[in-house]
Amino acid sequence: MFELPAFSRFAKKYERDQVIITEFEPGDSFYLIQSGNVQLVKCVNGQKKNLDILKPGEFFGEMAILDNSPRSATCVAAGPVQCLEFNKANFEILITGNPQIALILLKLFCKRIYDQKRRFKILVISDLQARIADVFCMFDEMTPAANPNDKQRRFNLTIQDIAHWAGLSIETTRDEVNRFATSHKIEIFDNNIIVNNILDMKRIVDTRTVIRQ
């Protein structure tokens, strides 16, 4: 839908390493990525942390529209990027005249806000096993089991997916996931992972979680 010619007037292009928005600065616009990837960077205790790579179809900067808050992170083009830029004025016109688009954006906003807050909760856990266990817990929250009495879960996750959500390298993630497999807490397949008892993961998170200061 956002590829329609009607949206072409909102398009902005950025080159590699170009800063699109800067953390802590005020803003009055948000962006939806049409092509390319955007690196999400946040300052934590004086150090820059790479939080995420946003891909086409995702958006950022939405809180400036929703509650006038300053930018919560810096967003940098990871290569050539094209975004749709919406400010408060054209955003209000857009959703007033297009209720279907308004509903789509509302759903995207809700999911984006949840994903950001949930991932930040994972990233501040210092214990690596607890951090990965919390990734499993997050996916359990997103896709509840049909039978709540069944404690086994099958997640369509790869090592790369877990590394992304846990903010770890693929090598470190593979080592930690293999530790879970060795202790028979999980079973690893090509495109999915079986957690034999999701309550084990919740216990690990509860007992090992130390928030990084």
C-alpha positions in Angstrom: 0.0 0.0 0.0 2.8 2.4 0.9 4.3 1.9 -2.6 1.5 3.7 -4.3 2.4 6.9 -6.3 0.3 8.9 -3.8 3.1 8.4 -1.3 6.0 9.4 -3.5 5.9 13.0 -2.3 6.8 11.8 1.2 9.9 9.9 0.0 13.4 10.8 1.4 16.7 9.2 0.4 19.8 8.8 2.6 23.3 7.5 1.9 25.3 5.1 4.0 26.2 6.4 7.5 24.0 9.4 7.1 22.2 10.2 10.4 18.4 10.4 9.9 17.4 11.2 13.5 19.5 11.9 16.6 18.9 10.7 20.1 17.6 13.3 22.6 16.7 15.8 19.9 13.1 17.0 19.5 11.3 15.8 16.4 8.0 16.2 14.6 8.2 13.4 12.1 8.4 9.6 11.8 9.7 7.4 9.0 8.7 4.2 7.3 11.4 2.3 5.5 10.8 1.5 1.8 14.2 0.2 0.9 17.5 -0.4 2.7 18.3 -1.0 6.4 18.6 1.5 9.3 20.8 1.0 12.3 19.3 1.8 15.6 21.8 3.2 18.1 21.3 4.2 21.8 23.6 5.8 24.3 23.8 3.7 27.4 26.0 4.8 30.3 28.0 7.0 27.9 28.6 4.2 25.4 26.9 3.7 22.0 25.0 0.4 21.8 23.7 -1.0 18.5 20.2 -2.0 19.4 18.7 -3.2 16.2 18.7 -3.2 12.4 15.4 -2.0 11.0 14.3 -3.4 7.6 11.9 -2.4 4.9 8.3 -2.2 6.2 9.4 -1.1 9.6 9.3 2.5 11.0 11.0 4.6 13.6 10.6 8.0 15.2 6.9 7.4 15.9 6.9 8.7 19.5 7.5 12.3 18.2 4.1 12.1 16.6 2.4 10.3 19.5 3.5 12.2 22.6 6.0 14.9 21.5 8.8 13.1 23.3 12.5 13.6 22.2 14.1 11.0 20.1 14.8 7.9 22.1 17.6 6.6 19.8 19.8 7.6 16.9 19.0 6.1 13.5 21.7 5.8 10.9 21.4 4.6 7.3 23.3 1.2 7.1 23.5 1.7 3.3 21.4 3.5 0.7 18.0 4.0 2.3 14.6 5.4 1.1 12.0 6.3 3.7 8.6 7.8 3.7 8.7 10.8 6.1 5.5 11.8 7.8 5.2 15.0 9.9 2.3 15.9 12.2 0.5 17.9 9.5 0.5 15.4 6.7 0.1 12.5 9.1 -3.2 13.9 10.3 -4.4 14.5 6.8 -3.3 11.0 5.8 -5.2 9.2 8.6 -8.3 11.4 8.4 -8.8 10.7 4.7 -7.7 7.1 4.8 -9.2 5.1 7.7 -7.8 1.9 6.3 -4.3 3.3 6.4 -4.9 4.7 9.9 -5.8 1.2 11.1 -2.7 -0.3 9.6 -0.5 2.4 11.1 -2.1 1.9 14.5 -1.4 -1.8 14.5 2.2 -1.1 13.4 2.6 1.5 16.2 1.4 -0.9 18.8 3.6 -3.8 17.7 6.7 -1.5 17.3 6.3 0.0 20.8 5.9 -3.5 22.3 8.9 -4.9 20.4 11.1 -2.0 21.5 10.2 -2.2 25.2 10.4 -6.0 25.3 13.7 -6.1 23.5 15.2 -3.4 25.8 14.2 -5.6 28.8 16.2 -8.5 27.3 19.2 -6.4 26.4 19.8 -5.1 30.0 20.1 -8.7 31.4 23.8 -9.4 32.0 23.6 -13.2 32.4 23.8 -14.6 28.8 21.8 -17.7 29.6 19.0 -15.6 31.2 19.0 -13.3 28.3 18.5 -16.1 25.8 15.9 -17.7 28.0 14.0 -14.4 28.0 14.0 -14.4 24.2 12.1 -17.8 24.4 9.8 -16.3 27.1 9.1 -13.3 24.8 8.1 -15.5 21.9 5.9 -17.5 24.2 4.2 -14.3 25.2 3.7 -13.4 21.5 2.3 -16.9 20.5 0.6 -18.5 23.5 0.2 -22.3 23.4 -3.2 -23.7 22.4 -3.0 -25.9 25.4 -1.7 -24.0 28.5 -1.1 -27.3 30.3 1.5 -28.3 27.6 4.8 -26.9 28.7 6.7 -27.8 25.6 7.0 -25.0 22.9 8.1 -25.1 19.3 9.4 -21.8 18.0 10.2 -20.9 14.4 13.5 -19.5 15.4 17.1 -19.8 14.1 20.4 -19.0 15.9 20.5 -15.8 13.9 17.0 -14.8 15.1 18.0 -15.4 18.7 21.2 -13.5 18.3 19.2 -10.6 16.9 16.8 -10.4 19.8 19.5 -11.0 22.4 21.9 -8.5 21.0 24.7 -11.1 20.8 27.1 -12.3 18.2 26.0 -15.5 16.3 29.0 -17.3 17.7 28.2 -16.4 21.3 24.5 -17.2 20.8 25.4 -20.6 19.3 27.6 -21.5 22.3 24.9 -20.5 24.8 22.1 -22.3 22.9 24.2 -25.4 22.7 24.6 -25.3 26.5 20.8 -25.4 26.7 20.7 -28.4 24.3 23.4 -30.2 26.3 21.3 -29.9 29.4 18.3 -31.2 27.4 16.3 -28.0 28.0 15.9 -27.5 24.2 16.2 -29.4 20.9 17.7 -27.6 17.9 16.5 -28.1 14.3 17.2 -26.2 11.1 14.4 -23.7 11.3 12.9 -24.2 14.7 13.8 -24.8 18.3 11.8 -26.9 20.8 11.8 -25.7 24.4 11.0 -28.8 26.4 9.6 -26.9 29.4 9.0 -23.2 29.0 8.8 -22.9 32.8 12.5 -23.8 32.9 13.2 -20.7 30.9 11.1 -18.5 33.1 12.9 -19.8 36.2 16.2 -19.1 34.6 15.1 -15.5 33.9 13.7 -15.1 37.4 16.7 -16.5 39.3 19.6 -15.2 37.2 18.5 -11.8 36.0 20.9 -9.0 37.0 20.1 -5.7 35.3 23.2 -4.0 33.9 23.9 -0.6 35.4 
